[in-house]
Amino acid sequence: MTEKKMAALLFLGVFAAEFAVGFYYSYVLGYMHSDAMSRVANAYYVLFSRDPHLAAIGFIWPPLPSMVELAFLVFSPLIPSLASAGVAGVLMSSLFAAATSSYLFYAGCRFGLGKGPSLAFSLLYAFNPLIFYFGFTGLSDAPFNFFLIYMIIQFLFWLDNDEPGHLIKAGFSMAMAFWTRYEAVPLGVAVAAGSVVAILFMRSYSQLQGGIRYRFRVIEGTWCILLAPAVYSGLMWIGFNYIIMDNSLYFLNSEYSNLAQASPLSEDQRFAELFANPLKSLSLVVQKTSYFSIPFLLVCLIRLMEKRLFRWDMLILILLFASIPALQWLMLLKGASFAWFRYFMYVLPLTVAWIPYEISKTKYKKTMVSIAMAAMVMSAGVLGYAISDPEIAPDEHTTLTLGLYYETQKQEKQIAKDLDKHYPDKTIMMDSASAYTIIVNTKYPKRFLITSDRTFRKSMSEPWRHGVDYILLPKPSPGAPRSTINSVYPNLFQHGADWAQLVQEYANGNWRLYKIIEPESSRNRGGNT
């Protein structure tokens, strides 16, 4: 069988497995990870909200996963579960997981591993329990892993043969990684630093061409090719934030940003100790990263056995490996990270992308291929154990065992049904940062006035003047997404207001629906004028 046919069958097989499990969780069981559902909702607002426009996709998370989901959500009027159950997100992550396995197979063949070992290597990666988890949950990690692996492999092709075409592909992949997750920034810096190491110490450019000055000109040209797409993407993102949100760093410091959402962590004694102690936070980073480090240790073992440990390309691997954990350490020191287990997992796909290159440099390929397979099996065992332990991986464990958030999503879907039944023609204001599950499960999305609507903030100041009939509020709590309405009216949920009358409680008091009435002061002002 040809390589192309094997790659195609591998793609179809991985996609079918990922989508089957994802469909079972999201549609049959009715649960989807909250982050994944939120990204589906962001895409949904673009097409079906009261004020449909592209900027409704949001300016906190990089938009590429939601942009991909847009293509599926076009069909949600015919297949409502694409939105209501988040199946569009499952399709997105399953496709990227399948594409990753196929590309790893291609890279293995390109580096001379052979079709059989390359196929086995790709399957061991694709069906690693944690990697497989990201493929069926609709999270942004699956597309990010694809762009990360593609970028690293193209960079290694360039390292191997110095062809600039590989740099162009690596550069655009870096940009796509940025449009997927912000972890692309430290990784991009590490790739740029790695190119400097390669040019200064690994290339054999003639001294007659200008020596060290010539090499710095080569670095300049290399960076222009490699970094231009990502730098331009970053400037575009800042520009969009400035033009549309009037704050160039809205994604970084707004009320919906990661920094704002993580602010309650400082009141948690465990996190407060981490934030105040650099050594303790570094120890946590090292501990969590170690679960994903077996392939990296394999590379170190191979190099130690062949006396190649102290070579310049090993320094490049270390720079790449340390980049994203270093970001997490800095975020912990800033009090801006929840330190979820999955935030540290990117060292695994990064090192997996490196292994075919590494094996191509060894003297004993068959032996090293066997060691690589053993390392992948060990990694699968370690990570399979980790995600089964709520102390190690609470977020992943909650998803797999249908924990607390499963009941929350059931309640929010029921709220959507109740609103459809009793208030089908009423304008209801709600904050989409907390109400996204309700929004994608309603039959009448255009009667909701939500955060992405251009009249939202103006209407929030005096809702009785802007045709708002009701406001739906979540109960304020440190662990819940912050609601702008609760921030502007901190006592509204608990005590109501002279312009808001409580009419309904939902989900054991976790949501309240208030009817908007014109306050006496406003009526008096209207009569005087």
Steps between C-alpha positions, in 0.01 A plus 500: 500500500631846413583761763215724382242223537634408844489866607142533373385183680676615817318834477162334454557249777611754759223741402234227526621392844525856636166610362321187622613556859441875480150452359422254777604746771352815347176368345415170667614586854436872451827637640775710350797675659398856586791659309413300189131590523591865544705496179208346312276772643743771386465373144123467542462871588660595168218333308189484715507763776280809519787699345690259273845627400851352484627694804244309710753215496667680790833658589623297796591163351679475166222439248628227265319201662171691496566611141529134398179419688318769303513275194305230687260732681364628169304174499373527859148609391478155338704318767445688830736271695795659319444795734284374787718196574824655375545241224662769282781514756540123492529510121763773522724326753456156340614632161812660646583189704473287185710746298769493770533123490524501119767768500704314760484194274622711207784645708610155617518378140683816393764452769555138395319304772306292246125466455441236768684671785361841396145364510553339841659817634208714377240264647676493837488879504140529377367248752699625796211548748560871556562581133189303406307694765582828329387360168143428609427779749489795259774688686754723325788269593446270199546775237784653701678164515462465124655840425769444764603165351484631144715800595762294684527241221537767232762672715687169528480449124667841465755407765577189298526645148494882527218540246316833562166353392484314830546827688205651315277208598626511859431874513141472382442208735632715784247768407216245495615375841475858629145528366424185703673546838724763656759235592621548143678818614767342725530206261558740210771677700667163564487409128653839413776444756554149362551639151772729638675202660480311171638784290780602736620156604362228273536642150827495303474828311827602338713748693575668166141628492548726800533274803288590801352811336371285215343259747311785668367603160383142454328517841328821393370341180399182680300691759324702231380178338431307819344766724324738261165310491483464878610858575251633245228283658580637844484859374170426325353358821609804700363725227163324491476530878574873477266576209203297619538486880680837549774320690799355318562261791136411560581128464757539778346732758123522447239373746482177297874444468686210655658741747158621617351151517799379704490790746288311762780241525698738720238436771571125486772417751661234277530732203603797716801300621593409141468858378723631779771233484702469174666177607173337597335602174804378304479167682135468395589576137777240500274244668216541250733517200668175610184301415552587133877466490561131423564562125738782590689269734515251213677754281744573781565127543564450128744789492673385816545148357646639178701777668300772325350662808710815485420619150337819384176346380448364851506860621228579246283217634549623857395852399187365335423266788535768768312780322137429593570375857698823548190697399291309755757575769488872420119492500501335842728773631254756358203319657350440155492121457267226623790258437272241340674175410446554126687830504824304534435233240648676196848367570366157398395576139804725465739218589303246299547726196875499570544121534497406126775756440690361797477141378622607156826614663570178690730217395264226617160595358319171568606498865405864546163448332429222752602727787278777362200265484564386856517863615169579329335201669637609837378855442152368417499301824612793713252743347218246508558470874530877541164586346332233712618675817301811598790624711735509200264599217175628653374673184549196276367263765184711538434477127557127475288418807220755435569693818347816639477691171284228346214587735561869436465454124182295545353779709596768249347303212182476705506877554513547121193278460312691770580836343388367160172385650406803712684796344534427126437859390669690785838676485723345765840650586775264615878483509617245245820433696292302748181423303647346183346155557157660536546707184597211271211288630219747435269495199483881499856635528412839356288598802813487721695823543854373567848633562612497136204710385607854422213646706572286809695745714276793414192292582652381827515854641122555474344177374141630534578764236632250245223247473643245743223294661707274728853449633633151571781490755733228631574485870830684562765260627883490490508184286251619239573710191474869585182667377516861384143558618590377849808720494299812408216409737669300780185486717251424223507122526449493875273798559354604166444870429220753471503426124539120523240266649585134569267267310681165484786301653673221312753225573455496877537876525813525284317708238239773545271661247402861568224692325596852395268778615550871458614652833298774666786750465507450123123545469516822700780633279298415192196688634700814583649524156 
